[in-house]
Amino acid sequence: MLLRRVLPVALLVISACSPTTTAGAPTATSTPSATPRVLEPVVFMAGFKAQANLPFVAVYVAQEKGYFRDEGLAVEIQHSAGQGEHVRLLGTGRVHFSTGSAPDILKRVATAGVPLVAVAQIGQKGEQAFAVRADSPIRTPKDWEGRIVGFKGTVSADYLAILRAAGVDRSKISEVAVGFDPRVLIDGRVDVYPVFESNEPDTLQRLGVPVRLFHPAEFAIPSLGLALMTSRDLADQKPDLVGRFVRAALRGLDEAVRDPAAAIAITLTYAKGEDPEHQRYMLDAEIAAAQNELTRSQGLGAISRQSWKELHDLLLGLEVLPKEVVLDQVIDDRFVRDARAAR
């Protein structure tokens, strides 16, 4: 696939000097002391609204701290309006970087041939868990039989994997589409609700309904969360640009982990009107999910081919993927490795 649009023709120029004045004297213009710096325009579109998802925060911090400018990039930050807008625009070259979960990247490549590639793995475990009210009699997935279980958009691979691992008879479950409003668990419209672990448990707690969670990891189910992604074309044709973006974003990521309070303050300049305490809950949860044995040795954002392979094989076995995916086409760890080696 030819790269339809990699970068706008126009370049942004930042002057190294500006006019100076002396008190009581006419304005004089100084002689430039350095060559004006050319910044390459880049568009980053977060995969959802502005909020404290860790890869979003990494980009927010990198922008506000000047890390992208340090790499010669002028980054425009946008947010997806939903319905896969960020993926569509990434595929056409109108967006250069975005975010996506590892399962979604694999599914879009396998089903639609969208040339996506993960260049930094931020979430080292999946985002989804399954919530029941804390006072619910449901104690194991087998107890889901005879109950109403909600799903968002489509039935997830995590859900199917839990059913298989726990020996649950799916035909005995009533599955209903519920969207993204967790209050359906409060009023009893569902008995089990799929939650994004860094978000909705806190929302439900604030509404006065504590919950218990079923995690895929409890059933030895492989999972991965959000990644920074670009197009295969951009990674192949502009590796230097991709490397500079990843390097700056990882600086923002490290800074957000080092000082979450400051990162939230920056995030709220984008996520205007959001509750600061809820945003901090989200960030803390995602920071915890971003760290494991791999990242302790290789740094945040490291990509494990083995983890992707295990996830791929799970999705293939569940028939979530219609065909095998060549992993080397959807993960590219050279940019993270190079960024970490340079620090």
N, C-alpha and C positions, 0 to 999 in steps of 0.2 A: 504493500500500500504506500503510495507516494505521500509525503508530508505536505498536506494542502496549505497549512499555514503554521510556521514555526514561531516567528516573531514578527511584530509589526515593523514596517520599514523605518518608521521614525525612531530616533534614539533620543533619550533624555540626556541633557548636558548639565552638569553641576559645575559652576565656576569655582575656581580655587581662591578667588579674591572678590572683593566688593568695593564700591566707592567709599572713600574715607573723608572725614571732615576734620578741620581743626577749629576749635572754638574761636569765634570772631573773624574767621577767615573764609574766603570763598571755597566752595566745594571743589575738590580736586580728585581726579581719578588716578589711582595708582597703576603702575605697570604690572601686568600679571606676573606672578612669581612662579606659576606652575601651569602646565598644560591642563585645560579643562578636562574633567573626567567624563567619559562616556558611560552611561548606565544603560544596560539592555532591559527593555520592558518585558515583564513576565506576568502572567495572570495565574493566580492561585485561587481556586474555588473550593471552599470547604464543602463537604458532602451534606451539610445540614445547616440550620440556622446558627447564628453566632451564639456560642456557649463554650463551656470549659471542657470540651473534649480535648484530650491532651495534644493530638497533632494540630488542632486548631490553635491551641494556646502556644505551642512551639513557634508557629508562624507569626502569631500576634506579637510575641516577645521579640522574635528576630527582627520584625519590622520596626517596632518601637525603639529597640536598642541600636538600630543601625547596622545589624549584622548582614542584611542583604546588600545594603549600600557598600559595606566593606568588600563584598564579593563582586561589586560592579553591576548589581541588579536593581532595577526599579520595579518592585513587586506591587501589583494591584491585587487587593484581597476582595474576593466576592464570596457569596454564600448561595448554595443551591436552593432553588425554590421547591425542590422535591421532585418525585417521579423520575429520578435518574438523570436530571438535567446536567449534573456535573460530569457524568459518564459520557453523555452524548456530546457535550462540548469538548471534552478531552479527546474523544475519538475523532473530531473534526479539526482539531488544532486550534480552536478558539480559546481554549483553556490549556495551560501547559502543565499544571500540577493540581492534584486533588487528593482526596482521601477515600478509602474504601476498605471494607472488611475483607479479610483473606477469602472467606467462602464466597462473597459476592464477586470478587475479582475472578476467581476460578469459574464460577457459574457464567459470568458474562463472556468470558473468553470461550468457554466450551459451547455455549448455546448460541451466541450471536457473533462470535469471532471478533469481538471488540479488542483491539490490540493494547491491552492494559499491561503495565508492568509495575510491580511493587519495588520501590527503591529504598525503603526504610520501614521496618516492622515496629510500629510503636506499641501496639497492644500484644503482649506475649501470651495472652489467653483470651478466649472469646468474651464477647460483651453480654451475651444473653444468659439469663437464668429463668427459673419458673417459680412464681410466687403463689403461695396460699396464705390466707389469713392466719395469724399466729394462733388463733383459737380454733382453726379447722381440724376436723378429725383425720384429714389426709396426712399420712405419715410416710408413705412410700409411693413410687410411681404406680405400683399395682392398684393403689387406692384411687387412681385416676379413672379406672374402669367404672362406668356408671355415672360419671361426672361430666361437667361441661368444661372443656379446655379451650381457651382462646388462642388465636394466632394473629400475627400482624402481617397483612399482605398475603403471604404464602406460608404454608406449614414449613417450619425451619428444619434444617438437618439435625440440629441439636436435639430437637423434640423427637424426631424419628429415631435417632441414635439411642436416646434414653429408653424409649419404648422397647427397642430391640434388646438393649443390655439388661433391662429389668423384666423381660418376658411378659410385657403388657399386651393384651389383646386389643388392638386399635379399634376393632369393629364395635367394641363395647363403650367407646368414648364418643361423646357428642362434641365435634370440633366446630367452632364458630369464629368468623372473622370479627375482630373487635377494634381494630385500629390502634390508636396510640393514647387512649384515655384510660388510665389505670383505675378510674372510679367504678368501672364495671365490676371490679373485684369487690368493692365496698358494698354495692347494692345487690350483690348476689347474682348478677347476670352470667358470671362465670365462676367456676370453683378454682381454676388454675389460670394464672395470667402470665404471659411471657414478658419479662421486664428487661430493660437495659440496666445492668446491675449498678452502674455508676449514677443512675438517674432516678428511676421510679420507686425503688424502695424508700428513698428519702422523701419523695413526694407523698407516698402513702403514709409514712410515719407522721408527716406534718399534717395530714388529714385525719390523724387519730386512729389509723389502722396499721399497727405493726404487722410484719409479715415474716414468714419463714421461706427460705429459698432452696430450690433443688438446682445444684450446679452440675453441668456436664462432666466436670473433672471428677466428681464423686463416683462416676461410673466408668472412669478410665477412658473417657471420650476425648480425642484430640480436638483442640480448638485454638483459634488465633483471632485477634481483634483487628483494630484499624491499622492500616498501613498508609504511608505516603506513596502516591502512585503518579506515574506519568504515562505517556504513550510509548509504545515500542519504537516508533519512528524517532521521537525526540531523543530517547536514550541512545539510539544507534547513531543518529546524525549529529546530535549536539551533546556529546558526553561531557564536555567541559562545562557547558551551561548547567546540565543536570547536577554535576558534581558540586558546582558552586552553590546551587540552591540547597542541596542536601546538607552541605557543610554549614551553611548559615542556619538552616532549620534545626540541625542538631545542636548548635550553640544555643538557640532559643529553648530547645527541649531541656538541655542541661541546666540552663538558668532557671527555668520554671520549676524544676525539681529541687534546685538549691534554695529557691526563695518563692514558695507557692503564694504567699500573701501578696508579694509584688506582682506576680503573674496574674493573680485574680484582679488586681487593680487595673492592669492593662486590659485584661479580657473584658471588663465591664465598660471600657470605652467603645468596644465593638458590640457587646451584648447589652445594650442600653435597656434599663428597666428590669433586668433579671435580678433575682434575689441573690445577694452576695453569699449568704450562708449556704444556699443550695449549690451555687456554683463552686464553692470551696469543697463541699461534699463530693461533687462530681470529679473535681480535679484530684483530690486525695485518692479517690477510688481508682482513677485511671493511672495515677502515678504508681500505685501498688501493683496494678495489673501489667505495668510496663517493665517490671523488674523480675528477673529470675536468675538462675545460675549462668545462663548464656550472657545476659547483659552485664552481670557482675564481672565477667572476664573480658567481654568484647565491647562493652559500652551500650548505652541505650540506643535502640533502633536497629540492633543487630538482627540479621535474617538467618534463620535456621532452615536449611534445605530439608533436613529430616522432618521438622515440624510441618512444613508445607507438604511434604510427601505423605505423611500420615493423614493429614487433613484431606488431601486429594483422594487418597485411597478410600477413606471413609465416605466421602461424598459420592465417589464412583460406585461403591458397594451399596449405597442407599438409593442409587439411581437418581440422585440429585443432579449429577453430571451426566449428560447423554453420551459422552465419549471421554477418552483420556486427554489430558492436557500436557503438553511438553513443558515441564516446570521451568526449564531454562529460558523459556519465552515469557514467563509471567513473574519471575523473581530475578533481581539483578543486585547482588550485594556489593559490587565493586565500589559503589559511591560511598556507602557507609564505611567500608573497610578503609578506603583512601582517606575519608574525613577523620576517622579515628586515629589512623596512623600519623596524620599531620598535627594532631593536638599534643 
